[in-house]
Amino acid sequence: MEDGTTGFVQNKYSWNKEANMFYIESPADVGFSLCPDKTECKWDDENTADDNLKAVINLLQKFPEIMNNDLYISGESYAGIYVPKLVQRIDKYITDNTGKAGVYIPKLKGFMVGNGVTNWKYDTTPAFVKMGYWHGLYDDDLYNVIKDCDYSYYRFDSAKVTGDCKTAMDRFNTLTGAINGYDVFGKCYTSTE
């Protein structure tokens, strides 16, 4: 759908003419997925990769018409951690099970990550703070305070952030809280409520 229109149009270049695509929301209890028993949802990068391996293998076995197709794994943002860990698990699964009778072996061909988080210190809060300044989302005075702060662990341990830096980050969050960090030049839609 194009900006300013209210109707959908067919995309003659749609990927589903050439590929089958599955979307996995990961880990359980994020986005639209649910985890009614919170004791089962204690996730870290390792057990998320294990869970994703099970999901991929089960999905492909459920659809035998595509299970022998080439397999590519992709993702964005924190998938910079999840995708390589999943591919590592798939590679080990293939190595451990090749030649075993009755065991499905996926045809892993590659993986890709777009705008991936690979290191918390550089790819998360610090990256948005820097990008926000260079896109004019806040002024020089705030930048001159915030640029020397270490926000590499801000979300995990705010006790490591000094008072001036916490104040600067609070101000930054106030200024950028309503902005879509993934589309700072996009049209801003606000609620009419």
C-alpha positions, 0 to 999 in steps of 0.5 A, a space after each residue: 500500500 502506498 502512502 496516502 492510499 487506503 487500498 491494497 494492490 497486488 505486488 507482482 514481484 512478491 517473494 512468495 512466487 519464488 520462495 516459502 517464508 516462515 516467520 518465527 517470533 522469538 523467544 516465546 512471550 514477545 510480540 504476539 506470542 503468548 506464554 501463559 506459564 511464565 515459569 516456562 519462559 526463562 529465556 537467554 540467547 542459548 535456550 532461545 537458539 535451542 527452541 528456534 532449532 526445534 521450531 525450524 525442524 518441526 515446521 519443515 517436517 510439517 510441510 514435506 512439499 518444501 522440506 527439501 528446498 534450500 534453507 536460508 535463515 534471516 532476521 534483523 535487529 537482535 537477530 544479529 545474535 539469534 540468527 548466528 546462534 540458530 545457524 550454529 545449532 542447525 549446522 551441529 544438527 546436520 553434522 550429528 545426524 547426517 547418515 542416520 536413517 529416518 532423520 530429516 536433514 535441512 538443506 541449509 544454504 546460508 543466513 543474513 542479518 539486516 541492521 543486526 545487534 551484534 554487540 550491546 555496547 555499540 548496537 543498541 542505546 549508544 547507536 540510537 543516541 548517536 544516530 539521534 544527534 546526527 538526525 537532529 532529534 536533539 540539540 548540541 547542549 544535550 549531545 555534549 553531555 551525552 556523548 561521553 556517557 557510557 550507556 553500554 549497560 544502561 538497560 541492564 544496570 542503571 546503577 552504573 550510569 552517573 547522575 548527569 548521564 542518567 539525567 541526560 538519558 532521561 531528557 533524550 528519552 523524553 525528546 525521542 520517545 514518540 519517534 520511530 527509531 526505525 523510520 525517523 523520516 517517516 510520516 508521524 501518525 498520532 492517536 486521535 484518542 
